[in-house]
Amino acid sequence: MYVVQMDTDAASKNQTIAYLRQNVVTEEPDEPHLRMHMKVTTPYGLGELEEIRHDDVLIVKTNYARMFMQRKDVKLPTKDISEMSTKDLIGEAIKLADTGNEEFREGKLQDAVYSYLRSLGFLQRVGQDNATHKEKATIIQTMIRCHLNIGACKLKLNAHTDAEIACTNALSILTVLAENREGNVVTWMGRLGMSEQLMFEDWPSKARFRRAQACVKLEKYADAKQDLLLAVELNPRDKSCRTLLDKVSKLVDKQKRDEMKAWGGIFDNIDAPASTIKTATTKTTTTKSQCATSEKSIFTRKTKVQRQQQAAAAAAAAKAEVEPWYLTTRALATASVVTAGVAAVALLAMKPKSS
């Protein structure tokens, strides 16, 4: 049973709602429904539809003549985008998407991207509050296809950042679609011929695979691997995903090894024995003490200041026997990265070379 809101006419004040069986309700034809006194366009210019005869001949009145036209020659005039209804906007978007598909097959990638973007522009002007569930289903599937195809075009054009963005947009829509899996829009998408496998497996898998391809080119190997793992989970039979996943996994491992090689030497030396630092510190202190002694040896008698300096030096030497807190492994491990890096460089410089 369908609940249909009927068109109003001048004689009725209230809207009429009819409850009709499904077998008596048909879709509105794609060709425009011509009515009397409508503005129309013909091969000879604009005019007004004056009469529709029983033999399907249309009489069009123009500024200079009354013309008898066949129906195929009478069209509605092209509307400005601000005057378009929801149906007009969706229809124009679908035409542009089909044009983009044809241009993609012909290798006109830039033209295809432009057509897909124009299609999305028409869809974004549709008022969601005024659209029916069927129209929303058509809008969503067209938007998903456009974003996926833009991603494919951008990959071929080596515009990998744009490809990543396009696939991310498609995945955002698909995520919302999956969250409303039991909604009326998904139901209508099924009625329009889209299976659950297409909506919740094939499309997400394709979007993640293409985004992973872009991420590989951008050297975002970890992100690419995450997308490919999900793509393989959604579509285990896709050999392309598995092949790329094996390649990316090796790249991720290599990237980790390179990072460990770059940083490993630094952090290994952080854990060097504190005795190495202590020896270097003691050696430095001894050198300073010797210098100070040589300077003071020219005096035959020690002054009060010299005795205080000697006592302070003895206390410092006794204190040096105890390992300072800043030489402990725990303290070094909890230091900041910058401090640890500086300390590690110092340790590396003091590390004796093997003969």
Secondary structure, 3 states (H helix, E strand, C coil): CEEEECCCCCCCCCCCEEEECHHHCCCCCCCCCCCCCCEEEECCEEEEEEEECCCCEEEEECCCCEEEEEHHHCECCCCCHHHCCHHHHHHHHHHHHHHHHHHHHCCCHHHHHHHHHHHHHHHHCCCCCCCCHHHHHHHHHHHHHHHHHHHHHHHHCCCHHHHHHHHHHHHHHHHHHHHCCCCHHHHHHHHCCCCHHHHHHHHHHHHHHHHHHHHHHCCCHHHHHHHHHHHHHHCCCCHHHHHHHHHHHHHHHHHHHHHHHHHHHHHHHHCCCHHHHHHHHHHHHHHHHHHHHHHHCCCCCCCHHHHHHHHHHHHHHHHHCCCCHHHCHHHHHCCCHHHHHHHHHHHHHHCCCCC
